[in-house]
Amino acid sequence: MSKPMVVYTCKNCGYDNPQASHKCNNCFITFYNDSFFGKWETERFIIRWVCKNCGRLNVEGNNTCSACFQKK
């Protein structure tokens, strides 16, 4: 079984960006810290997954869709 599609939702403007985006495609706030270690600035985005059954966006920590109860 393949993994569900993941989106990064910008906390600044609410735009859903493709997985592993380095900046928001709408407001251009950076998600990635270009420091030596290159860590993700997780306070700037929310990781969500798209249910393959109904298309609903769900918070990454949930293993079941909040709309149709399909397993991740």
Predicted model as a PDB file, atoms N, CA, C, CB and O in Angstrom, pLDDT in the B-factor column:
MODEL        1                                                                  
ATOM      1  N   MET A   1       0.844  -1.173   0.000  1.00 53.00           N  
ATOM      2  CA  MET A   1       0.000   0.000   0.000  1.00 53.00           C  
ATOM      3  C   MET A   1       0.892   1.240   0.000  1.00 53.00           C  
ATOM      4  CB  MET A   1      -0.962  -0.004   1.220  1.00 53.00           C  
ATOM      5  O   MET A   1       1.833   1.334   0.789  1.00 53.00           O  
ATOM      6  N   SER A   2       0.595   2.184  -0.883  1.00 68.00           N  
ATOM      7  CA  SER A   2       1.412   3.392  -0.988  1.00 68.00           C  
ATOM      8  C   SER A   2       1.030   4.400   0.093  1.00 68.00           C  
ATOM      9  CB  SER A   2       1.261   4.024  -2.381  1.00 68.00           C  
ATOM     10  O   SER A   2      -0.074   4.370   0.638  1.00 68.00           O  
ATOM     11  N   LYS A   3       1.969   5.286   0.383  1.00 72.00           N  
ATOM     12  CA  LYS A   3       1.745   6.315   1.395  1.00 72.00           C  
ATOM     13  C   LYS A   3       0.803   7.380   0.840  1.00 72.00           C  
ATOM     14  CB  LYS A   3       3.088   6.952   1.844  1.00 72.00           C  
ATOM     15  O   LYS A   3       0.786   7.624  -0.366  1.00 72.00           O  
ATOM     16  N   PRO A   4       0.019   8.014   1.712  1.00 74.00           N  
ATOM     17  CA  PRO A   4      -0.866   9.088   1.243  1.00 74.00           C  
ATOM     18  C   PRO A   4      -0.058  10.329   0.864  1.00 74.00           C  
ATOM     19  CB  PRO A   4      -1.906   9.442   2.327  1.00 74.00           C  
ATOM     20  O   PRO A   4       1.051  10.532   1.359  1.00 74.00           O  
ATOM     21  N   MET A   5      -0.623  11.156  -0.016  1.00 88.00           N  
ATOM     22  CA  MET A   5       0.013  12.398  -0.394  1.00 88.00           C  
ATOM     23  C   MET A   5       0.076  13.315   0.823  1.00 88.00           C  
ATOM     24  CB  MET A   5      -0.744  13.071  -1.561  1.00 88.00           C  
ATOM     25  O   MET A   5      -0.863  13.365   1.617  1.00 88.00           O  
ATOM     26  N   VAL A   6       1.175  14.035   0.967  1.00 91.00           N  
ATOM     27  CA  VAL A   6       1.377  14.934   2.097  1.00 91.00           C  
ATOM     28  C   VAL A   6       1.469  16.359   1.583  1.00 91.00           C  
ATOM     29  CB  VAL A   6       2.649  14.553   2.897  1.00 91.00           C  
ATOM     30  O   VAL A   6       2.068  16.607   0.536  1.00 91.00           O  
ATOM     31  N   VAL A   7       0.877  17.299   2.315  1.00 93.00           N  
ATOM     32  CA  VAL A   7       0.983  18.719   1.992  1.00 93.00           C  
ATOM     33  C   VAL A   7       1.492  19.461   3.217  1.00 93.00           C  
ATOM     34  CB  VAL A   7      -0.385  19.295   1.522  1.00 93.00           C  
ATOM     35  O   VAL A   7       1.276  19.036   4.352  1.00 93.00           O  
ATOM     36  N   TYR A   8       2.171  20.579   2.970  1.00 92.00           N  
ATOM     37  CA  TYR A   8       2.628  21.461   4.037  1.00 92.00           C  
ATOM     38  C   TYR A   8       1.728  22.687   4.007  1.00 92.00           C  
ATOM     39  CB  TYR A   8       4.152  21.851   3.870  1.00 92.00           C  
ATOM     40  O   TYR A   8       1.770  23.459   3.049  1.00 92.00           O  
ATOM     41  N   THR A   9       0.920  22.877   5.033  1.00 93.00           N  
ATOM     42  CA  THR A   9       0.017  24.018   5.109  1.00 93.00           C  
ATOM     43  C   THR A   9       0.727  25.152   5.840  1.00 93.00           C  
ATOM     44  CB  THR A   9      -1.317  23.637   5.826  1.00 93.00           C  
ATOM     45  O   THR A   9       1.147  25.002   6.988  1.00 93.00           O  
ATOM     46  N   CYS A  10       0.855  26.280   5.164  1.00 93.00           N  
ATOM     47  CA  CYS A  10       1.540  27.449   5.718  1.00 93.00           C  
ATOM     48  C   CYS A  10       0.716  28.032   6.865  1.00 93.00           C  
ATOM     49  CB  CYS A  10       1.779  28.522   4.618  1.00 93.00           C  
ATOM     50  O   CYS A  10      -0.479  28.281   6.707  1.00 93.00           O  
ATOM     51  N   LYS A  11       1.346  28.248   8.014  1.00 92.00           N  
ATOM     52  CA  LYS A  11       0.648  28.848   9.146  1.00 92.00           C  
ATOM     53  C   LYS A  11       0.453  30.345   8.955  1.00 92.00           C  
ATOM     54  CB  LYS A  11       1.412  28.588  10.433  1.00 92.00           C  
ATOM     55  O   LYS A  11      -0.395  30.944   9.616  1.00 92.00           O  
ATOM     56  N   ASN A  12       1.220  30.955   8.065  1.00 93.00           N  
ATOM     57  CA  ASN A  12       1.120  32.387   7.818  1.00 93.00           C  
ATOM     58  C   ASN A  12      -0.117  32.737   6.985  1.00 93.00           C  
ATOM     59  CB  ASN A  12       2.376  32.880   7.116  1.00 93.00           C  
ATOM     60  O   ASN A  12      -0.839  33.679   7.311  1.00 93.00           O  
ATOM     61  N   CYS A  13      -0.366  31.965   5.891  1.00 96.00           N  
ATOM     62  CA  CYS A  13      -1.471  32.315   4.985  1.00 96.00           C  
ATOM     63  C   CYS A  13      -2.476  31.187   4.765  1.00 96.00           C  
ATOM     64  CB  CYS A  13      -0.917  32.734   3.660  1.00 96.00           C  
ATOM     65  O   CYS A  13      -3.528  31.424   4.171  1.00 96.00           O  
ATOM     66  N   GLY A  14      -2.184  29.958   5.228  1.00 95.00           N  
ATOM     67  CA  GLY A  14      -3.112  28.845   5.082  1.00 95.00           C  
ATOM     68  C   GLY A  14      -3.038  28.104   3.761  1.00 95.00           C  
ATOM     69  O   GLY A  14      -3.861  27.224   3.509  1.00 95.00           O  
ATOM     70  N   TYR A  15      -2.077  28.434   2.912  1.00 96.00           N  
ATOM     71  CA  TYR A  15      -1.951  27.802   1.589  1.00 96.00           C  
ATOM     72  C   TYR A  15      -1.383  26.393   1.730  1.00 96.00           C  
ATOM     73  CB  TYR A  15      -1.049  28.654   0.656  1.00 96.00           C  
ATOM     74  O   TYR A  15      -0.471  26.169   2.525  1.00 96.00           O  
ATOM     75  N   ASP A  16      -1.920  25.438   0.959  1.00 94.00           N  
ATOM     76  CA  ASP A  16      -1.429  24.059   0.954  1.00 94.00           C  
ATOM     77  C   ASP A  16      -0.355  23.911  -0.115  1.00 94.00           C  
ATOM     78  CB  ASP A  16      -2.590  23.053   0.707  1.00 94.00           C  
ATOM     79  O   ASP A  16      -0.623  24.077  -1.305  1.00 94.00           O  
ATOM     80  N   ASN A  17       0.856  23.601   0.314  1.00 94.00           N  
ATOM     81  CA  ASN A  17       2.013  23.478  -0.558  1.00 94.00           C  
ATOM     82  C   ASN A  17       2.376  22.017  -0.769  1.00 94.00           C  
ATOM     83  CB  ASN A  17       3.201  24.241   0.022  1.00 94.00           C  
ATOM     84  O   ASN A  17       2.078  21.181   0.083  1.00 94.00           O  
ATOM     85  N   PRO A  18       3.023  21.689  -1.904  1.00 92.00           N  
ATOM     86  CA  PRO A  18       3.462  20.307  -2.139  1.00 92.00           C  
ATOM     87  C   PRO A  18       4.429  19.845  -1.055  1.00 92.00           C  
ATOM     88  CB  PRO A  18       4.123  20.181  -3.519  1.00 92.00           C  
ATOM     89  O   PRO A  18       5.077  20.651  -0.387  1.00 92.00           O  
ATOM     90  N   GLN A  19       4.507  18.535  -0.900  1.00 86.00           N  
ATOM     91  CA  GLN A  19       5.386  17.941   0.105  1.00 86.00           C  
ATOM     92  C   GLN A  19       6.825  18.415  -0.095  1.00 86.00           C  
ATOM     93  CB  GLN A  19       5.315  16.403   0.044  1.00 86.00           C  
ATOM     94  O   GLN A  19       7.300  18.551  -1.222  1.00 86.00           O  
ATOM     95  N   ALA A  20       7.508  18.661   1.027  1.00 79.00           N  
ATOM     96  CA  ALA A  20       8.916  19.054   1.053  1.00 79.00           C  
ATOM     97  C   ALA A  20       9.180  20.400   0.397  1.00 79.00           C  
ATOM     98  CB  ALA A  20       9.743  18.007   0.377  1.00 79.00           C  
ATOM     99  O   ALA A  20      10.282  20.631  -0.101  1.00 79.00           O  
ATOM    100  N   SER A  21       8.197  21.292   0.386  1.00 85.00           N  
ATOM    101  CA  SER A  21       8.417  22.646  -0.109  1.00 85.00           C  
ATOM    102  C   SER A  21       9.377  23.363   0.821  1.00 85.00           C  
ATOM    103  CB  SER A  21       7.082  23.424  -0.227  1.00 85.00           C  
ATOM    104  O   SER A  21       9.337  23.166   2.036  1.00 85.00           O  
ATOM    105  N   HIS A  22      10.228  24.185   0.262  1.00 84.00           N  
ATOM    106  CA  HIS A  22      11.171  24.944   1.076  1.00 84.00           C  
ATOM    107  C   HIS A  22      10.627  26.323   1.416  1.00 84.00           C  
ATOM    108  CB  HIS A  22      12.504  25.074   0.357  1.00 84.00           C  
ATOM    109  O   HIS A  22      11.142  26.989   2.314  1.00 84.00           O  
ATOM    110  N   LYS A  23       9.585  26.759   0.702  1.00 89.00           N  
ATOM    111  CA  LYS A  23       8.927  28.030   0.994  1.00 89.00           C  
ATOM    112  C   LYS A  23       7.482  27.940   0.518  1.00 89.00           C  
ATOM    113  CB  LYS A  23       9.672  29.229   0.314  1.00 89.00           C  
ATOM    114  O   LYS A  23       7.139  27.102  -0.316  1.00 89.00           O  
ATOM    115  N   CYS A  24       6.641  28.818   1.062  1.00 93.00           N  
ATOM    116  CA  CYS A  24       5.238  28.844   0.676  1.00 93.00           C  
ATOM    117  C   CYS A  24       5.112  29.390  -0.746  1.00 93.00           C  
ATOM    118  CB  CYS A  24       4.408  29.698   1.669  1.00 93.00           C  
ATOM    119  O   CYS A  24       5.724  30.403  -1.084  1.00 93.00           O  
ATOM    120  N   ASN A  25       4.326  28.724  -1.566  1.00 95.00           N  
ATOM    121  CA  ASN A  25       4.125  29.159  -2.941  1.00 95.00           C  
ATOM    122  C   ASN A  25       3.160  30.334  -3.047  1.00 95.00           C  
ATOM    123  CB  ASN A  25       3.617  28.009  -3.773  1.00 95.00           C  
ATOM    124  O   ASN A  25       2.961  30.871  -4.137  1.00 95.00           O  
ATOM    125  N   ASN A  26       2.561  30.738  -1.936  1.00 97.00           N  
ATOM    126  CA  ASN A  26       1.622  31.855  -1.934  1.00 97.00           C  
ATOM    127  C   ASN A  26       2.228  33.118  -1.308  1.00 97.00           C  
ATOM    128  CB  ASN A  26       0.355  31.464  -1.185  1.00 97.00           C  
ATOM    129  O   ASN A  26       2.249  34.170  -1.946  1.00 97.00           O  
ATOM    130  N   CYS A  27       2.719  33.023  -0.070  1.00 96.00           N  
ATOM    131  CA  CYS A  27       3.243  34.214   0.625  1.00 96.00           C  
ATOM    132  C   CYS A  27       4.772  34.245   0.676  1.00 96.00           C  
ATOM    133  CB  CYS A  27       2.692  34.270   2.043  1.00 96.00           C  
ATOM    134  O   CYS A  27       5.354  35.228   1.133  1.00 96.00           O  
ATOM    135  N   PHE A  28       5.420  33.185   0.214  1.00 93.00           N  
ATOM    136  CA  PHE A  28       6.876  33.072   0.085  1.00 93.00           C  
ATOM    137  C   PHE A  28       7.648  33.059   1.401  1.00 93.00           C  
ATOM    138  CB  PHE A  28       7.373  34.189  -0.740  1.00 93.00           C  
ATOM    139  O   PHE A  28       8.861  33.271   1.406  1.00 93.00           O  
ATOM    140  N   ILE A  29       6.955  32.809   2.524  1.00 89.00           N  
ATOM    141  CA  ILE A  29       7.668  32.641   3.793  1.00 89.00           C  
ATOM    142  C   ILE A  29       8.481  31.350   3.691  1.00 89.00           C  
ATOM    143  CB  ILE A  29       6.668  32.600   5.025  1.00 89.00           C  
ATOM    144  O   ILE A  29       8.008  30.355   3.142  1.00 89.00           O  
ATOM    145  N   THR A  30       9.691  31.370   4.217  1.00 86.00           N  
ATOM    146  CA  THR A  30      10.551  30.197   4.115  1.00 86.00           C  
ATOM    147  C   THR A  30      10.193  29.164   5.185  1.00 86.00           C  
ATOM    148  CB  THR A  30      12.027  30.605   4.241  1.00 86.00           C  
ATOM    149  O   THR A  30       9.954  29.507   6.343  1.00 86.00           O  
ATOM    150  N   PHE A  31      10.159  27.889   4.775  1.00 81.00           N  
ATOM    151  CA  PHE A  31       9.919  26.781   5.702  1.00 81.00           C  
ATOM    152  C   PHE A  31      11.241  26.173   6.157  1.00 81.00           C  
ATOM    153  CB  PHE A  31       9.032  25.703   5.044  1.00 81.00           C  
ATOM    154  O   PHE A  31      11.287  25.413   7.124  1.00 81.00           O  
ATOM    155  N   TYR A  32      12.299  26.511   5.458  1.00 72.00           N  
ATOM    156  CA  TYR A  32      13.574  25.843   5.653  1.00 72.00           C  
ATOM    157  C   TYR A  32      14.597  26.828   6.174  1.00 72.00           C  
ATOM    158  CB  TYR A  32      14.059  25.202   4.352  1.00 72.00           C  
ATOM    159  O   TYR A  32      14.757  27.916   5.620  1.00 72.00           O  
ATOM    160  N   ASN A  33      15.279  26.461   7.216  1.00 62.00           N  
ATOM    161  CA  ASN A  33      16.333  27.287   7.787  1.00 62.00           C  
ATOM    162  C   ASN A  33      17.642  26.918   7.091  1.00 62.00           C  
ATOM    163  CB  ASN A  33      16.436  27.093   9.344  1.00 62.00           C  
ATOM    164  O   ASN A  33      18.082  25.772   7.172  1.00 62.00           O  
ATOM    165  N   ASP A  34      18.257  27.863   6.419  1.00 59.00           N  
ATOM    166  CA  ASP A  34      19.484  27.598   5.671  1.00 59.00           C  
ATOM    167  C   ASP A  34      20.734  27.635   6.548  1.00 59.00           C  
ATOM    168  CB  ASP A  34      19.625  28.599   4.551  1.00 59.00           C  
ATOM    169  O   ASP A  34      21.820  27.976   6.081  1.00 59.00           O  
ATOM    170  N   SER A  35      20.570  27.287   7.810  1.00 59.00           N  
ATOM    171  CA  SER A  35      21.713  27.238   8.716  1.00 59.00           C  
ATOM    172  C   SER A  35      22.601  26.055   8.348  1.00 59.00           C  
ATOM    173  CB  SER A  35      21.248  27.137  10.191  1.00 59.00           C  
ATOM    174  O   SER A  35      22.287  25.297   7.430  1.00 59.00           O  
ATOM    175  N   PHE A  36      23.684  25.904   9.049  1.00 57.00           N  
ATOM    176  CA  PHE A  36      24.644  24.834   8.782  1.00 57.00           C  
ATOM    177  C   PHE A  36      23.989  23.453   8.809  1.00 57.00           C  
ATOM    178  CB  PHE A  36      25.775  24.887   9.798  1.00 57.00           C  
ATOM    179  O   PHE A  36      24.284  22.612   7.960  1.00 57.00           O  
ATOM    180  N   PHE A  37      23.109  23.216   9.772  1.00 57.00           N  
ATOM    181  CA  PHE A  37      22.477  21.911   9.895  1.00 57.00           C  
ATOM    182  C   PHE A  37      21.207  21.797   9.063  1.00 57.00           C  
ATOM    183  CB  PHE A  37      22.163  21.627  11.338  1.00 57.00           C  
ATOM    184  O   PHE A  37      20.712  20.687   8.870  1.00 57.00           O  
ATOM    185  N   GLY A  38      20.666  22.894   8.566  1.00 56.00           N  
ATOM    186  CA  GLY A  38      19.521  22.876   7.665  1.00 56.00           C  
ATOM    187  C   GLY A  38      18.273  22.254   8.262  1.00 56.00           C  
ATOM    188  O   GLY A  38      17.678  21.369   7.646  1.00 56.00           O  
ATOM    189  N   LYS A  39      17.861  22.688   9.438  1.00 60.00           N  
ATOM    190  CA  LYS A  39      16.673  22.084  10.050  1.00 60.00           C  
ATOM    191  C   LYS A  39      15.385  22.749   9.550  1.00 60.00           C  
ATOM    192  CB  LYS A  39      16.756  22.187  11.581  1.00 60.00           C  
ATOM    193  O   LYS A  39      15.395  23.901   9.116  1.00 60.00           O  
ATOM    194  N   TRP A  40      14.296  22.013   9.619  1.00 58.00           N  
ATOM    195  CA  TRP A  40      12.987  22.528   9.215  1.00 58.00           C  
ATOM    196  C   TRP A  40      12.435  23.420  10.312  1.00 58.00           C  
ATOM    197  CB  TRP A  40      12.003  21.371   8.909  1.00 58.00           C  
ATOM    198  O   TRP A  40      12.554  23.108  11.496  1.00 58.00           O  
ATOM    199  N   GLU A  41      11.830  24.535   9.913  1.00 61.00           N  
ATOM    200  CA  GLU A  41      11.191  25.458  10.848  1.00 61.00           C  
ATOM    201  C   GLU A  41       9.732  25.018  11.018  1.00 61.00           C  
ATOM    202  CB  GLU A  41      11.285  26.951  10.338  1.00 61.00           C  
ATOM    203  O   GLU A  41       8.838  25.593  10.396  1.00 61.00           O  
ATOM    204  N   THR A  42       9.489  24.019  11.844  1.00 65.00           N  
ATOM    205  CA  THR A  42       8.169  23.399  11.948  1.00 65.00           C  
ATOM    206  C   THR A  42       7.106  24.320  12.524  1.00 65.00           C  
ATOM    207  CB  THR A  42       8.257  22.169  12.788  1.00 65.00           C  
ATOM    208  O   THR A  42       5.917  24.027  12.400  1.00 65.00           O  
ATOM    209  N   GLU A  43       7.498  25.429  13.154  1.00 75.00           N  
ATOM    210  CA  GLU A  43       6.480  26.348  13.652  1.00 75.00           C  
ATOM    211  C   GLU A  43       5.874  27.173  12.518  1.00 75.00           C  
ATOM    212  CB  GLU A  43       7.077  27.273  14.714  1.00 75.00           C  
ATOM    213  O   GLU A  43       4.939  27.936  12.760  1.00 75.00           O  
ATOM    214  N   ARG A  44       6.372  27.046  11.300  1.00 84.00           N  
ATOM    215  CA  ARG A  44       5.878  27.819  10.160  1.00 84.00           C  
ATOM    216  C   ARG A  44       4.921  27.042   9.252  1.00 84.00           C  
ATOM    217  CB  ARG A  44       7.041  28.304   9.349  1.00 84.00           C  
ATOM    218  O   ARG A  44       4.311  27.632   8.360  1.00 84.00           O  
ATOM    219  N   PHE A  45       4.782  25.745   9.461  1.00 87.00           N  
ATOM    220  CA  PHE A  45       3.871  24.962   8.632  1.00 87.00           C  
ATOM    221  C   PHE A  45       3.296  23.782   9.408  1.00 87.00           C  
ATOM    222  CB  PHE A  45       4.590  24.466   7.376  1.00 87.00           C  
ATOM    223  O   PHE A  45       3.828  23.376  10.442  1.00 87.00           O  
ATOM    224  N   ILE A  46       2.205  23.246   8.886  1.00 88.00           N  
ATOM    225  CA  ILE A  46       1.550  22.076   9.464  1.00 88.00           C  
ATOM    226  C   ILE A  46       1.616  20.964   8.421  1.00 88.00           C  
ATOM    227  CB  ILE A  46       0.056  22.388   9.887  1.00 88.00           C  
ATOM    228  O   ILE A  46       1.257  21.182   7.264  1.00 88.00           O  
ATOM    229  N   ILE A  47       2.068  19.785   8.813  1.00 89.00           N  
ATOM    230  CA  ILE A  47       2.111  18.653   7.891  1.00 89.00           C  
ATOM    231  C   ILE A  47       0.759  17.951   7.949  1.00 89.00           C  
ATOM    232  CB  ILE A  47       3.282  17.664   8.245  1.00 89.00           C  
ATOM    233  O   ILE A  47       0.295  17.553   9.018  1.00 89.00           O  
ATOM    234  N   ARG A  48       0.130  17.805   6.771  1.00 92.00           N  
ATOM    235  CA  ARG A  48      -1.169  17.119   6.687  1.00 92.00           C  
ATOM    236  C   ARG A  48      -1.123  16.105   5.548  1.00 92.00           C  
ATOM    237  CB  ARG A  48      -2.336  18.142   6.469  1.00 92.00           C  
ATOM    238  O   ARG A  48      -0.354  16.255   4.598  1.00 92.00           O  
ATOM    239  N   TRP A  49      -1.955  15.074   5.655  1.00 93.00           N  
ATOM    240  CA  TRP A  49      -2.027  14.065   4.600  1.00 93.00           C  
ATOM    241  C   TRP A  49      -3.420  14.050   3.989  1.00 93.00           C  
ATOM    242  CB  TRP A  49      -1.665  12.669   5.149  1.00 93.00           C  
ATOM    243  O   TRP A  49      -4.410  14.367   4.647  1.00 93.00           O  
ATOM    244  N   VAL A  50      -3.474  13.675   2.714  1.00 94.00           N  
ATOM    245  CA  VAL A  50      -4.715  13.658   1.944  1.00 94.00           C  
ATOM    246  C   VAL A  50      -5.268  12.240   1.925  1.00 94.00           C  
ATOM    247  CB  VAL A  50      -4.485  14.181   0.497  1.00 94.00           C  
ATOM    248  O   VAL A  50      -4.573  11.308   1.521  1.00 94.00           O  
ATOM    249  N   CYS A  51      -6.507  12.071   2.357  1.00 94.00           N  
ATOM    250  CA  CYS A  51      -7.159  10.757   2.346  1.00 94.00           C  
ATOM    251  C   CYS A  51      -7.360  10.303   0.905  1.00 94.00           C  
ATOM    252  CB  CYS A  51      -8.520  10.802   3.100  1.00 94.00           C  
ATOM    253  O   CYS A  51      -7.900  11.043   0.082  1.00 94.00           O  
ATOM    254  N   LYS A  52      -6.922   9.080   0.608  1.00 93.00           N  
ATOM    255  CA  LYS A  52      -7.073   8.525  -0.748  1.00 93.00           C  
ATOM    256  C   LYS A  52      -8.526   8.186  -1.066  1.00 93.00           C  
ATOM    257  CB  LYS A  52      -6.208   7.272  -0.907  1.00 93.00           C  
ATOM    258  O   LYS A  52      -8.900   8.099  -2.236  1.00 93.00           O  
ATOM    259  N   ASN A  53      -9.336   7.998  -0.046  1.00 93.00           N  
ATOM    260  CA  ASN A  53     -10.729   7.624  -0.239  1.00 93.00           C  
ATOM    261  C   ASN A  53     -11.629   8.831  -0.527  1.00 93.00           C  
ATOM    262  CB  ASN A  53     -11.234   6.891   0.982  1.00 93.00           C  
ATOM    263  O   ASN A  53     -12.423   8.803  -1.468  1.00 93.00           O  
ATOM    264  N   CYS A  54     -11.503   9.897   0.289  1.00 95.00           N  
ATOM    265  CA  CYS A  54     -12.421  11.038   0.148  1.00 95.00           C  
ATOM    266  C   CYS A  54     -11.747  12.371  -0.166  1.00 95.00           C  
ATOM    267  CB  CYS A  54     -13.208  11.188   1.400  1.00 95.00           C  
ATOM    268  O   CYS A  54     -12.433  13.338  -0.496  1.00 95.00           O  
ATOM    269  N   GLY A  55     -10.405  12.442  -0.069  1.00 93.00           N  
ATOM    270  CA  GLY A  55      -9.691  13.663  -0.383  1.00 93.00           C  
ATOM    271  C   GLY A  55      -9.571  14.661   0.754  1.00 93.00           C  
ATOM    272  O   GLY A  55      -9.042  15.754   0.553  1.00 93.00           O  
ATOM    273  N   ARG A  56     -10.041  14.321   1.926  1.00 93.00           N  
ATOM    274  CA  ARG A  56      -9.992  15.217   3.084  1.00 93.00           C  
ATOM    275  C   ARG A  56      -8.566  15.376   3.589  1.00 93.00           C  
ATOM    276  CB  ARG A  56     -10.893  14.692   4.210  1.00 93.00           C  
ATOM    277  O   ARG A  56      -7.810  14.404   3.615  1.00 93.00           O  
ATOM    278  N   LEU A  57      -8.184  16.591   3.992  1.00 93.00           N  
ATOM    279  CA  LEU A  57      -6.883  16.837   4.606  1.00 93.00           C  
ATOM    280  C   LEU A  57      -6.969  16.497   6.085  1.00 93.00           C  
ATOM    281  CB  LEU A  57      -6.430  18.313   4.401  1.00 93.00           C  
ATOM    282  O   LEU A  57      -7.909  16.898   6.771  1.00 93.00           O  
ATOM    283  N   ASN A  58      -5.980  15.754   6.569  1.00 93.00           N  
ATOM    284  CA  ASN A  58      -5.933  15.315   7.957  1.00 93.00           C  
ATOM    285  C   ASN A  58      -4.596  15.669   8.575  1.00 93.00           C  
ATOM    286  CB  ASN A  58      -6.186  13.809   8.060  1.00 93.00           C  
ATOM    287  O   ASN A  58      -3.580  15.687   7.879  1.00 93.00           O  
ATOM    288  N   VAL A  59      -4.577  15.950   9.870  1.00 91.00           N  
ATOM    289  CA  VAL A  59      -3.349  16.267  10.586  1.00 91.00           C  
ATOM    290  C   VAL A  59      -2.448  15.037  10.589  1.00 91.00           C  
ATOM    291  CB  VAL A  59      -3.652  16.740  12.038  1.00 91.00           C  
ATOM    292  O   VAL A  59      -2.925  13.910  10.725  1.00 91.00           O  
ATOM    293  N   GLU A  60      -1.161  15.256  10.440  1.00 88.00           N  
ATOM    294  CA  GLU A  60      -0.191  14.166  10.317  1.00 88.00           C  
ATOM    295  C   GLU A  60      -0.286  13.135  11.433  1.00 88.00           C  
ATOM    296  CB  GLU A  60       1.194  14.729  10.287  1.00 88.00           C  
ATOM    297  O   GLU A  60      -0.087  11.950  11.166  1.00 88.00           O  
ATOM    298  N   GLY A  61      -0.576  13.520  12.649  1.00 89.00           N  
ATOM    299  CA  GLY A  61      -0.645  12.581  13.760  1.00 89.00           C  
ATOM    300  C   GLY A  61      -1.826  11.625  13.722  1.00 89.00           C  
ATOM    301  O   GLY A  61      -1.804  10.599  14.401  1.00 89.00           O  
ATOM    302  N   ASN A  62      -2.848  11.935  12.951  1.00 91.00           N  
ATOM    303  CA  ASN A  62      -4.025  11.071  12.855  1.00 91.00           C  
ATOM    304  C   ASN A  62      -3.757   9.927  11.880  1.00 91.00           C  
ATOM    305  CB  ASN A  62      -5.265  11.882  12.409  1.00 91.00           C  
ATOM    306  O   ASN A  62      -3.242  10.155  10.785  1.00 91.00           O  
ATOM    307  N   ASN A  63      -4.101   8.710  12.265  1.00 92.00           N  
ATOM    308  CA  ASN A  63      -3.915   7.556  11.393  1.00 92.00           C  
ATOM    309  C   ASN A  63      -5.200   7.153  10.684  1.00 92.00           C  
ATOM    310  CB  ASN A  63      -3.387   6.388  12.189  1.00 92.00           C  
ATOM    311  O   ASN A  63      -5.198   6.242   9.856  1.00 92.00           O  
ATOM    312  N   THR A  64      -6.300   7.833  11.010  1.00 94.00           N  
ATOM    313  CA  THR A  64      -7.598   7.564  10.405  1.00 94.00           C  
ATOM    314  C   THR A  64      -8.185   8.881   9.917  1.00 94.00           C  
ATOM    315  CB  THR A  64      -8.559   6.860  11.412  1.00 94.00           C  
ATOM    316  O   THR A  64      -8.072   9.896  10.605  1.00 94.00           O  
ATOM    317  N   CYS A  65      -8.810   8.883   8.742  1.00 94.00           N  
ATOM    318  CA  CYS A  65      -9.417  10.077   8.179  1.00 94.00           C  
ATOM    319  C   CYS A  65     -10.544  10.567   9.079  1.00 94.00           C  
ATOM    320  CB  CYS A  65      -9.939   9.803   6.763  1.00 94.00           C  
ATOM    321  O   CYS A  65     -11.360   9.776   9.552  1.00 94.00           O  
ATOM    322  N   SER A  66     -10.583  11.869   9.309  1.00 93.00           N  
ATOM    323  CA  SER A  66     -11.605  12.435  10.188  1.00 93.00           C  
ATOM    324  C   SER A  66     -12.974  12.515   9.513  1.00 93.00           C  
ATOM    325  CB  SER A  66     -11.181  13.817  10.647  1.00 93.00           C  
ATOM    326  O   SER A  66     -13.976  12.743  10.191  1.00 93.00           O  
ATOM    327  N   ALA A  67     -13.039  12.332   8.202  1.00 95.00           N  
ATOM    328  CA  ALA A  67     -14.314  12.413   7.486  1.00 95.00           C  
ATOM    329  C   ALA A  67     -14.913  11.036   7.203  1.00 95.00           C  
ATOM    330  CB  ALA A  67     -14.126  13.162   6.180  1.00 95.00           C  
ATOM    331  O   ALA A  67     -16.088  10.804   7.489  1.00 95.00           O  
ATOM    332  N   CYS A  68     -14.108  10.112   6.639  1.00 95.00           N  
ATOM    333  CA  CYS A  68     -14.665   8.816   6.222  1.00 95.00           C  
ATOM    334  C   CYS A  68     -14.125   7.645   7.035  1.00 95.00           C  
ATOM    335  CB  CYS A  68     -14.376   8.579   4.759  1.00 95.00           C  
ATOM    336  O   CYS A  68     -14.515   6.501   6.804  1.00 95.00           O  
ATOM    337  N   PHE A  69     -13.227   7.922   7.988  1.00 94.00           N  
ATOM    338  CA  PHE A  69     -12.659   6.922   8.892  1.00 94.00           C  
ATOM    339  C   PHE A  69     -11.804   5.862   8.190  1.00 94.00           C  
ATOM    340  CB  PHE A  69     -13.767   6.245   9.636  1.00 94.00           C  
ATOM    341  O   PHE A  69     -11.570   4.786   8.740  1.00 94.00           O  
ATOM    342  N   GLN A  70     -11.340   6.170   6.977  1.00 92.00           N  
ATOM    343  CA  GLN A  70     -10.429   5.288   6.243  1.00 92.00           C  
ATOM    344  C   GLN A  70      -9.057   5.332   6.918  1.00 92.00           C  
ATOM    345  CB  GLN A  70     -10.324   5.709   4.734  1.00 92.00           C  
ATOM    346  O   GLN A  70      -8.591   6.402   7.309  1.00 92.00           O  
ATOM    347  N   LYS A  71      -8.413   4.175   7.055  1.00 91.00           N  
ATOM    348  CA  LYS A  71      -7.065   4.118   7.643  1.00 91.00           C  
ATOM    349  C   LYS A  71      -6.069   4.778   6.695  1.00 91.00           C  
ATOM    350  CB  LYS A  71      -6.642   2.643   7.938  1.00 91.00           C  
ATOM    351  O   LYS A  71      -6.240   4.756   5.476  1.00 91.00           O  
ATOM    352  N   LYS A  72      -5.045   5.354   7.270  1.00 86.00           N  
ATOM    353  CA  LYS A  72      -3.979   6.056   6.535  1.00 86.00           C  
ATOM    354  C   LYS A  72      -3.262   5.152   5.582  1.00 86.00           C  
ATOM    355  CB  LYS A  72      -2.983   6.658   7.489  1.00 86.00           C  
ATOM    356  O   LYS A  72      -2.341   5.589   4.892  1.00 86.00           O  
TER     357      LYS A  72                                                      
ENDMDL                                                                          
END                                                                             
